[in-house]
Amino acid sequence: MNYVQLYQAIQDYSETTESTFVSNIPLFVIEAENRIYNSVQLASLRKNVMGTLTSGNPYLTLPIDWKSNFSLAVIDSSGNYNYLLNKDVNYLRAAFPNPSQTGIPTHYALFGSSYGTTSTAINTMVLMLGPTPDQAYSMEMHYFYYPPTIVQGRINNAAQNGMSITNGGSLYAAGNYNEVPLIYNSNSIGSGTGATASFTVNSSGVVSGFTLNDGGSFYTAGDILTANSSNLGGQGSGLTLTVNSVSNSTGTSWVGENYDPVLFYGAMREAVLFQRQEQDIVKYYEDKFQEALAQIKRLGDGLDRGDAYRDGQTIIKVKS
């Protein structure tokens, strides 16, 4: 099931095409995905990354899509893998109280987000290493990540250069404007919907900056967007924004391709909650979601972690 099919199925099962409901379908899907990915660890959602530590720097910046660690190894000059032990920050502070104490790291701890600056993109997480690396060791990390949502054509955020101002316009009322709906420029046609942004208009009446609040869905790179002047102080014109990149232009995902019931019933559960349906309807979809979740957990937390030699094959007893 791809996103177009899921999008249509949610409307069909809910028996509504009401605009507010439809505009929230991406939210229903993303909420369902978050519940799935926090309930089961699928082997297909592991990542492996190689990198290099910085000599004299006790911190290691984690990938943007990092959610939790499976392992971290430092590779010495002989090619030997040395797996680090995961400890609490307090342990590392006590065991290695002096950051100038260097050597091959043996321990690590989740330190928090973006040390040393308040302006890093997407709240980058870092690990603390102990002791501080005495040279630029190679490292290998296995980690769990959230894959891109199945929602098709969401505008990427500013850190990924998803959208840029191509013309700040003129004569807008100075100020800050939040949750402004984005619409297509009169010279542009597209199928994207649902994107919103917060804008800053400077004292010269020019839109000087923005923050993407919601990437919407069904946008494509090259779309030209703008905003109604009524949402930017009631005056001004000329603002144009160009969509540079979107996530998941095909609208597919591992869950959608391999076990779509868990995604569909999870999204429907969110949809009927949004509609304030009767409790028996909500319970029905919650039960169907939990049933599907149990089946995918059997795969992710069970079958993916064993084999027939070690665990034996599943055998259902039958009467002779």
C-alpha positions in Angstrom: 0.0 0.0 0.0 1.5 3.4 -1.0 0.4 6.7 0.4 -2.1 7.5 -2.3 -3.9 4.2 -1.6 -3.7 4.8 2.2 -4.9 8.3 1.8 -7.9 7.2 -0.2 -8.7 4.2 2.0 -8.9 6.5 5.1 -11.4 8.7 3.4 -13.4 5.7 2.1 -13.6 3.9 5.5 -14.4 7.2 7.3 -17.0 8.0 4.7 -16.0 11.7 4.5 -14.1 14.1 2.3 -14.7 17.1 4.6 -11.7 19.4 4.0 -10.5 19.7 7.6 -10.6 16.0 8.0 -8.7 15.4 4.7 -6.1 18.0 5.6 -5.3 16.1 8.8 -4.8 12.7 7.2 -1.0 13.2 7.1 -1.1 13.8 10.9 -3.2 10.6 11.4 -0.6 8.6 9.4 2.4 10.1 11.2 0.9 9.5 14.6 0.3 5.8 13.6 3.9 5.5 12.4 5.2 6.9 15.6 3.2 4.4 17.7 4.5 1.5 15.5 8.1 2.5 15.5 8.1 3.0 19.3 6.4 -0.4 19.8 8.6 -2.7 17.7 12.2 -2.7 16.5 12.3 -4.0 13.0 15.6 -5.3 11.6 14.9 -3.3 8.4 14.9 -0.1 10.5 18.5 -0.5 11.7 21.3 1.6 10.2 25.0 1.2 10.1 27.3 4.2 9.8 31.1 4.6 9.7 32.9 7.7 10.8 36.0 9.2 12.4 36.4 10.5 15.9 38.2 13.8 16.4 41.4 13.7 18.4 41.0 15.7 21.7 37.2 16.0 21.3 35.2 14.0 23.9 32.0 14.4 22.0 30.5 12.6 19.0 27.7 14.1 17.1 25.0 11.7 16.2 23.2 11.3 12.9 20.1 13.5 12.5 17.8 10.5 12.2 19.3 8.7 15.3 16.9 7.4 17.9 18.7 4.8 20.0 21.9 2.9 19.9 22.6 -0.8 19.3 26.3 -0.6 19.4 29.3 1.7 19.1 32.8 0.4 18.2 36.2 2.1 17.9 38.6 0.6 15.4 42.3 0.8 16.4 45.3 1.1 14.1 45.5 -2.8 13.8 41.9 -2.9 12.6 40.6 -4.4 15.9 37.0 -3.5 16.9 36.7 -2.3 20.5 33.1 -2.1 21.5 32.3 0.7 24.0 30.2 0.2 27.1 27.1 2.4 27.5 27.1 4.2 30.8 25.4 7.2 32.4 27.0 10.7 32.1 27.7 10.7 35.9 29.7 7.5 35.6 31.8 9.0 32.8 32.4 12.2 34.8 33.5 10.1 37.8 35.6 7.6 35.8 37.2 10.2 33.6 37.0 13.5 35.6 39.7 15.3 33.5 38.7 15.8 29.8 42.5 16.1 29.0 42.9 12.5 30.0 43.2 10.8 26.6 43.3 7.3 25.2 41.2 4.9 23.1 37.6 5.4 24.3 36.1 2.5 26.3 32.8 4.0 27.4 30.1 6.3 26.1 27.0 8.1 27.4 24.2 10.0 25.9 25.1 13.6 26.7 22.2 15.5 25.3 21.6 17.9 22.5 23.9 20.3 20.7 26.6 21.1 23.2 28.3 24.5 22.9 25.7 26.3 20.8 22.0 27.1 20.8 21.6 27.5 17.1 22.4 24.0 15.7 19.9 22.5 13.4 17.2 20.0 14.4 18.5 19.7 18.0 21.5 17.5 17.2 22.2 14.8 19.8 25.7 14.0 21.0 27.5 11.2 22.9 30.2 11.8 25.5 33.2 9.5 25.2 35.6 8.4 27.9 38.5 8.8 27.8 38.8 11.6 25.3 40.2 10.2 22.0 43.9 10.6 21.7 43.8 10.2 17.9 41.3 10.2 15.0 40.0 6.7 15.4 37.6 5.1 12.9 34.3 4.2 14.4 31.3 2.1 13.5 27.8 2.6 14.9 24.6 0.5 14.6 21.5 2.4 15.5 17.7 2.5 15.4 16.1 5.3 13.3 12.7 6.5 12.3 12.5 6.1 8.5 10.9 8.9 6.4 7.2 8.9 6.8 5.1 7.3 4.1 3.3 10.6 3.6 4.2 11.6 0.1 5.7 15.0 -0.8 6.2 16.7 2.5 8.3 19.8 2.2 11.6 19.3 4.0 12.5 21.6 6.8 14.9 24.5 6.6 17.9 22.5 7.8 17.4 20.3 4.7 16.9 23.3 2.4 13.4 22.2 1.8 12.1 25.6 0.8 13.5 29.1 0.2 12.3 32.6 -0.3 12.8 33.7 -3.9 11.1 37.0 -3.5 10.4 38.7 -0.1 7.7 40.9 -1.6 7.0 44.4 -0.5 4.7 46.6 1.6 3.8 43.9 4.1 3.0 44.9 7.6 6.1 44.5 9.8 5.7 41.7 12.5 5.7 38.0 13.1 2.9 35.8 11.7 2.4 32.3 12.8 0.9 29.2 11.2 0.3 30.9 7.9 -1.2 28.5 5.2 0.9 28.3 2.0 -0.9 28.5 -1.3 0.2 28.2 -4.9 1.4 31.3 -6.7 -1.0 32.5 -9.4 1.6 31.4 -12.0 2.1 27.9 -10.5 -0.1 24.8 -10.4 0.4 21.8 -8.2 -1.4 19.2 -6.0 0.3 19.9 -2.7 -1.8 20.8 0.3 -1.5 21.5 4.0 1.8 23.3 4.4 2.0 26.1 6.9 4.9 28.4 8.0 5.6 31.2 10.4 6.9 34.4 8.8 8.9 37.4 9.8 8.3 40.7 8.0 11.0 43.4 8.6 10.6 47.1 9.0 11.0 47.6 5.3 7.9 45.5 4.6 9.8 42.6 3.2 9.4 39.0 4.3 12.8 38.3 5.6 12.5 34.8 7.1 10.3 31.9 7.8 10.0 28.6 9.8 8.2 25.7 8.2 5.5 24.5 10.7 3.9 21.7 8.6 5.3 20.2 5.4 1.9 19.2 4.1 1.7 16.5 1.4 1.8 15.9 -2.3 4.2 18.8 -3.1 7.0 18.4 -5.6 10.4 20.1 -6.0 10.0 23.3 -8.0 6.5 24.2 -6.7 6.2 28.0 -6.3 4.2 29.0 -3.3 3.0 32.2 -1.6 0.7 33.3 1.2 -2.4 35.5 1.3 -1.6 39.0 2.4 -4.6 38.8 4.7 -2.5 36.4 6.8 0.5 38.7 6.7 -1.0 41.9 8.2 -3.6 42.6 5.6 -1.4 44.3 3.1 1.6 43.8 0.7 2.2 41.4 -2.2 4.9 39.7 -4.2 6.0 36.9 -1.7 7.2 33.8 -3.5 8.8 30.7 -2.1 10.3 27.8 -4.0 10.0 24.2 -2.8 13.6 22.8 -3.2 13.1 19.3 -1.8 10.4 17.0 -0.4 10.5 13.8 1.5 9.4 10.5 0.0 8.4 11.6 -3.5 7.2 8.0 -4.2 4.9 7.7 -1.1 6.2 4.2 -0.1 7.7 2.8 3.1 8.8 -0.6 4.5 5.7 -0.9 6.6 3.4 0.1 3.7 5.0 -2.4 1.4 5.4 -5.3 3.8 2.6 -5.1 6.4 0.1 -2.3 5.7 -2.7 -3.4 8.1 -0.8 -2.1 11.1 -0.4 1.3 9.4 -3.9 1.5 8.1 -5.6 0.5 11.4 -3.3 2.8 13.3 -4.2 5.7 11.1 -7.9 4.9 11.3 -7.7 4.8 15.0 -6.4 8.4 14.9 -9.0 9.4 12.3 -12.0 8.2 14.4 -10.6 10.0 17.4 -10.5 13.1 15.4 -14.1 12.6 14.3 -15.1 12.0 18.0 -16.7 8.8 17.0 -18.5 6.6 19.6 -16.2 4.6 21.9 -17.2 1.3 20.4 -15.9 2.5 17.0 -12.7 3.8 18.6 -12.2 0.5 20.5 -12.8 -1.5 17.3 -9.9 0.3 15.5 -7.7 0.2 18.5 -8.3 -3.6 18.8 -7.6 -4.1 15.1 -4.4 -2.0 15.4 -3.2 -4.0 18.5 -3.9 -7.2 16.6 -1.9 -6.1 13.7 0.9 -4.7 15.9 1.2 -8.1 17.7 1.7 -9.8 14.3 4.5 -7.3 13.3 6.1 -7.6 16.7 6.2 -11.4 16.1 8.4 -10.6 13.1 10.5 -7.7 14.5 11.0 -8.9 18.0 10.8 -12.6 17.3 11.5 -14.2 13.9 14.0 -11.5 12.9 16.1 -12.4 15.9 16.3 -16.2 15.6 16.8 -19.0 13.1 15.6 -22.6 12.7 18.9 -24.1 13.9 18.8 -22.3 17.2 15.1 -21.9 17.9 13.6 -24.7 15.8 10.9 -24.3 13.2 7.3 -23.4 14.2 5.3 -26.6 14.2 1.5 -26.7 14.5 0.3 -30.0 15.9 -2.3 -31.8 13.7 -4.4 -34.8 14.3 -3.4 -37.9 12.3 
